[in-house]
Amino acid sequence: MILPRVHLWTGNFTRYFIARAVSVFGDAMLVVASALAVGRVYGATGVGLVLAAWTVPFLCCILFGGVFADRVGARPLMLGADLVRVVAQGILAVAFFAGTPGLWLLLVCSAVSGCAAAMFQPGVNGIVPLVAEDRHRANAVIKVAGSVAQLLGPATAGVVFGLAGAGPVYAVDAATFAVSAVCLAGLRLGRVSAGDSSPLRDLVEGWRGFRERTWIWSVILVWVVYGITLFGPLVPLGAVLISGRLGPLAYGWTESALGVGTVVGGLAALRVRPARPLVAGAVAMFGYGLLPLAIALHAGLPALLGAAAVNGAAWAFWSVMWQTSVQTHVPPGMLNRITSYEVFGSDGSLPLGQALAGPVAGLVGAERVLGTSAAVSALGCVTLLIIPAVRHLRAAAES
């Protein structure tokens, strides 16, 4: 499918691109910062509580984030969310510089950051059509940059923590959100009218728009199953099996290979414009299940790295096809709300899958759980390909 080439790197898109790349970098640092800094003081239990304190408010607030983004515009909401996270992470940086922060402070700041992220996330999809005419290229370029940021973020957090401790890690993390806020503040976008309806009515209308689009909720149902059986178990069980059999360094190499794969997948999506994007994305996603399968079969390190690279490439390619489809087929006035339902459905089952992974693995074995994950991954792709609404969705002309 060949479309007229348009200029991508406008001032608005460049600022948004920097905001997203830096924000993803900060998010990637945050996970490692929590694991290292909190783990040293309060152990694994403290890390789990802090991460849960972020996740629960995020899921509780994400739907209202979509409503408010459609009412007042994505940019001011995202800007406000970044400023809140600057304050929350800045407080923790000062607390770690001063000594050992109480667990209560870590939990409060984590919860505040989770709420802010819920206000930020719906606009990630909704703002792209406002800053880029070629949404496909924009999503692909942002995905590549995000993949690089996710590679560098954890490494940066680990190095800074090892050299200077927790305070500087949180300070750098706060600075990334400040840079994102400055870039978002520089965007020049039109005003958004809130209309006369109430937020609750907007929420109901968003649900109606989500429910009416079979191709969206069908994908999200598959993703709910994936969250429990595939995405949830993969990280905790994969880390244990790979580290236990090949050593911690092998797990680090596997994560690096996955990151390289996401860059390759994003670059592939930049070059390819299929007429039926979700079909192409679903076909690519068959490669995702190779990683849990390789881990379950105790594959050697070269095969494991290859499977991880394919896994990352499949995920990145699907992500671009999906985001572009949503942005081009959903009316702008409802895009943020529908995105919030999408994120809620996609992420809502993930904690359950993570929580069940250990107990179920203890009963039947981690290898069997991941072998089942690989089978479910393939069945999910087949399911997507046989659903008419997904199979027949064509690439929309971008205006």
C-alpha positions in Angstrom: 0.0 0.0 0.0 1.7 3.2 -1.2 0.6 6.6 0.3 1.9 10.1 -0.5 4.9 10.9 1.7 4.3 13.8 4.0 6.8 15.7 6.2 6.9 14.1 9.6 9.4 16.1 11.6 7.4 19.2 12.3 8.0 21.3 15.4 5.0 19.7 17.1 5.9 16.2 16.3 9.6 16.7 17.2 8.6 18.0 20.6 6.2 15.2 21.2 8.7 12.6 20.0 11.2 13.9 22.6 8.6 13.9 25.3 7.6 10.3 24.6 11.2 9.0 24.4 12.3 10.7 27.6 9.1 9.7 29.4 9.5 6.0 28.4 13.1 6.2 29.6 11.9 7.5 32.9 9.3 4.8 33.3 12.0 2.2 32.5 14.2 3.7 35.2 11.4 3.8 37.7 10.9 0.0 37.8 14.6 -0.7 38.3 14.9 2.2 40.9 12.0 0.6 42.9 13.5 -2.9 42.7 17.0 -1.8 43.7 16.4 1.0 46.2 13.3 -0.4 47.9 14.6 -3.9 47.8 17.8 -2.9 49.6 15.8 -1.4 52.5 12.5 -3.4 52.7 13.2 -6.6 50.7 11.1 -8.3 48.2 7.9 -7.7 50.2 8.5 -4.0 50.1 9.2 -4.0 46.3 5.9 -5.9 45.8 4.0 -3.5 47.9 5.4 -0.4 46.2 4.8 -1.8 42.7 1.2 -2.8 43.7 0.7 0.8 45.1 1.4 2.1 41.6 -0.6 -0.5 39.7 -3.9 -0.4 41.7 -4.4 3.4 41.4 -3.4 3.3 37.8 -6.1 0.7 37.0 -8.7 2.5 39.1 -8.1 5.9 37.4 -7.3 5.0 33.8 -10.9 5.2 32.6 -11.4 8.7 34.0 -8.1 9.7 32.4 -9.6 9.0 29.0 -12.7 11.0 29.9 -10.8 14.0 31.1 -8.4 13.8 28.1 -11.4 14.0 25.7 -13.0 16.9 27.7 -10.0 19.2 28.3 -7.5 17.8 25.7 -4.7 15.3 26.0 -1.8 17.8 26.2 -2.8 19.7 29.4 -3.7 16.4 31.2 -0.3 14.8 30.1 1.5 18.0 31.1 -0.1 18.0 34.6 0.7 14.3 35.0 4.3 14.9 34.3 4.5 17.8 36.8 2.9 15.6 39.4 5.5 12.9 38.8 8.3 15.4 39.0 7.1 16.3 42.5 6.6 12.7 43.6 9.9 11.4 42.4 11.6 14.6 43.6 10.3 14.0 47.1 11.7 10.5 47.1 15.0 11.7 45.8 15.3 14.2 48.7 14.2 11.5 51.1 16.9 9.1 50.0 19.5 11.8 50.0 18.5 12.6 53.6 18.5 8.9 54.8 16.0 6.1 54.6 12.5 7.0 53.7 9.6 5.3 55.5 7.7 2.6 53.6 4.6 4.8 54.0 6.2 7.6 52.0 7.3 5.2 49.2 3.8 3.8 49.0 2.1 7.3 48.9 4.5 8.6 46.2 4.1 5.4 44.2 0.3 5.7 44.4 0.4 9.3 43.3 2.7 8.4 40.4 0.2 5.6 39.4 -2.7 8.0 39.4 -0.6 10.5 37.3 0.3 7.8 34.8 -3.4 7.0 34.4 -4.0 10.6 33.4 -1.1 10.5 31.0 -1.6 7.2 29.3 -4.8 7.7 27.3 -3.4 10.8 25.6 -0.4 8.9 24.3 -2.7 7.5 21.5 -5.0 10.6 21.2 -2.3 13.2 20.7 -0.5 11.5 17.8 -3.2 12.5 15.2 -2.8 16.1 16.4 0.9 16.3 15.8 1.5 14.0 12.7 -0.3 13.6 9.4 1.3 10.3 8.8 0.3 8.3 11.8 1.8 5.1 10.7 5.3 6.5 10.4 4.8 8.5 13.6 3.9 5.4 15.6 6.7 3.4 14.1 9.3 6.1 14.8 8.0 6.5 18.4 8.1 2.8 18.9 11.7 2.5 17.8 12.7 5.4 20.1 10.7 3.9 23.0 12.4 0.5 22.5 15.9 2.2 22.7 14.8 4.1 25.8 13.6 0.8 27.4 17.0 -0.7 26.7 18.9 2.3 28.1 16.6 3.1 31.1 17.3 0.0 33.2 21.0 0.1 32.5 21.2 3.8 33.4 19.3 3.2 36.6 21.6 0.3 37.6 24.8 2.2 36.9 23.7 5.4 38.7 22.5 3.3 41.7 25.7 1.4 41.8 27.9 4.5 41.7 25.8 7.0 43.7 22.9 5.3 45.4 19.1 5.7 45.3 18.9 9.5 45.6 20.5 10.3 42.3 18.4 7.6 40.5 15.2 9.2 41.7 16.5 12.6 40.9 17.4 11.6 37.3 13.9 10.0 37.0 12.3 13.2 38.1 14.3 15.1 35.6 13.1 12.9 32.7 9.5 13.9 33.6 10.5 17.5 33.7 12.0 17.3 30.2 8.8 15.7 29.0 6.7 18.4 30.6 8.7 21.2 28.9 8.3 19.5 25.5 4.5 19.0 26.0 4.2 22.7 27.1 5.7 23.7 23.8 3.1 21.9 21.7 0.8 24.2 19.7 -2.6 22.5 19.5 -6.1 23.7 19.2 -8.5 24.1 22.1 -10.8 21.3 23.1 -14.4 22.0 24.1 -15.7 20.0 27.1 -19.3 20.1 25.9 -22.4 20.0 28.2 -22.3 16.3 29.2 -21.1 15.1 32.6 -17.9 13.0 33.1 -20.1 10.0 34.0 -22.1 10.3 30.8 -18.8 10.7 28.8 -17.6 7.5 30.5 -20.8 5.6 29.4 -20.5 7.0 25.8 -16.9 5.8 25.8 -18.0 2.3 26.8 -20.6 2.4 24.1 -18.1 3.4 21.5 -15.7 0.7 22.7 -18.5 -2.0 22.6 -19.7 -1.0 19.1 -16.3 -1.7 17.6 -16.1 -5.4 17.5 -12.5 -5.4 16.2 -11.3 -3.5 19.3 -13.0 -5.5 22.0 -12.2 -8.8 20.3 -8.5 -8.0 20.5 -8.8 -6.8 24.1 -10.5 -10.1 25.1 -7.7 -12.0 23.6 -5.3 -9.7 25.5 -7.1 -10.4 28.8 -6.5 -14.1 28.3 -2.9 -13.3 27.3 -2.4 -11.3 30.5 -3.3 -14.3 32.7 -1.6 -17.1 30.7 1.2 -15.4 28.6 2.3 -11.9 29.6 1.9 -12.4 33.3 3.9 -15.7 33.7 6.6 -14.9 31.2 8.7 -12.4 33.2 8.7 -14.0 36.6 9.0 -17.6 35.5 11.4 -16.8 32.6 13.7 -14.9 35.0 13.8 -17.9 37.4 14.3 -20.6 34.8 16.9 -18.8 32.7 18.9 -17.5 35.7 18.7 -20.8 37.5 19.9 -22.8 34.5 22.3 -20.5 32.6 23.0 -17.8 35.2 21.9 -14.2 35.8 24.1 -12.9 33.0 22.2 -15.1 30.5 19.0 -13.5 31.6 20.5 -10.1 31.1 21.5 -11.0 27.6 18.0 -12.4 26.9 16.5 -9.1 27.9 18.9 -7.2 25.7 18.1 -9.5 22.7 14.4 -8.8 23.3 15.1 -5.0 23.3 17.1 -5.3 20.1 14.2 -7.2 18.6 11.7 -4.4 19.4 13.9 -1.9 17.6 14.0 -4.2 14.5 10.2 -4.7 14.7 9.7 -1.0 14.9 11.9 -0.4 11.9 10.1 -3.1 9.9 6.8 -1.5 10.7 8.2 1.8 9.5 8.8 0.2 6.1 5.7 -1.9 5.7 2.2 -0.6 5.2 -0.1 -3.6 4.9 -3.6 -3.1 3.5 -5.0 -5.1 6.5 -2.8 -4.1 9.4 -4.3 -6.3 12.1 -4.0 -9.4 9.9 -0.3 -8.5 9.4 0.1 -7.8 13.1 -1.5 -11.1 14.1 0.7 -13.1 11.7 3.7 -11.4 13.2 2.5 -12.2 16.7 3.0 -15.9 16.1 6.6 -15.2 16.7 5.9 -13.9 20.3 5.3 -17.4 21.6 8.8 -18.6 20.6 10.3 -17.1 23.8 8.2 -19.0 26.4 8.6 -22.1 24.2 12.4 -21.8 24.1 12.5 -21.3 27.9 10.2 -24.2 28.5 12.3 -26.5 26.3 15.5 -25.5 28.1 17.0 -24.1 24.8 20.6 -23.2 24.7 21.7 -19.5 24.9 21.9 -18.9 21.1 18.4 -20.3 20.5 17.1 -18.4 23.5 18.5 -15.1 22.3 17.1 -15.7 18.8 13.6 -16.4 20.3 13.8 -13.3 22.5 14.7 -11.1 19.4 11.8 -12.6 17.5 9.5 -12.0 20.5 10.5 -8.4 20.7 10.2 -7.8 16.9 6.7 -9.4 16.9 5.5 -7.2 19.7 6.8 -4.0 18.3 5.3 -4.7 14.8 1.9 -5.6 16.3 2.0 -2.4 18.5 2.5 -0.1 15.5 -0.3 -1.8 13.5 -2.7 -1.7 16.4 -2.0 1.9 17.5 -2.3 3.2 13.9 -5.6 1.3 13.4 -7.1 2.7 16.6 -6.0 6.3 15.7 -7.4 6.1 12.2 -10.7 4.3 12.8 -11.8 5.9 16.0 -13.3 9.5 15.9 -11.0 12.0 17.5 -13.6 13.1 20.1 -13.7 9.6 21.5 -10.2 8.4 21.0 -8.9 9.0 24.5 -11.8 7.3 26.2 -11.6 4.3 24.0 -7.9 4.1 24.5 -8.5 4.1 28.3 -10.8 1.1 28.0 -8.3 -0.6 25.8 -5.5 0.0 28.4 -7.7 -1.0 31.3 -8.6 -4.3 29.5 -5.1 -5.0 28.3 -3.4 -4.3 31.6 -6.1 -5.3 34.1 -5.4 -9.1 33.9 -1.6 -8.8 34.0 -1.3 -8.6 37.8 -3.5 -11.7 38.1 -1.3 -13.6 35.7 1.8 -12.4 37.6 0.3 -13.4 41.0 -0.8 -16.9 39.8 2.4 -17.7 38.0 4.3 -18.8 41.1 1.6 -20.9 42.8 0.6 -22.6 39.5 4.2 -23.3 38.6 4.7 -24.9 42.1 1.9 -27.3 41.3 2.6 -28.3 37.7 6.1 -27.0 37.0 7.3 -23.7 35.5 8.1 -25.5 32.2 4.5 -26.7 31.8 3.2 -23.2 32.5 5.4 -21.6 29.9 4.7 -24.4 27.4 1.0 -23.6 27.9 1.8 -19.9 27.4 3.3 -20.7 24.0 0.3 -22.7 23.0 -2.1 -20.0 24.1 0.0 -17.4 22.2 -0.5 -19.3 19.0 -4.2 -20.0 19.6 -4.8 -16.3 20.3 -3.2 -15.4 16.9 -5.5 -17.9 15.2 -8.5 -16.5 17.0 -7.7 -13.0 15.8 -7.3 -14.2 12.2 -10.7 -16.0 12.2 -12.7 -13.0 13.7 -14.2 -11.3 10.6 -14.1 -7.8 12.2 -10.4 -8.1 12.8 -9.6 -9.9 9.5 -11.5 -7.5 7.3 -10.3 -4.2 8.9 -8.5 -2.3 6.3 -5.9 0.5 6.6 -7.8 3.8 6.7 -6.7 6.8 4.6 -5.0 9.3 6.9 -6.0 13.0 6.7 
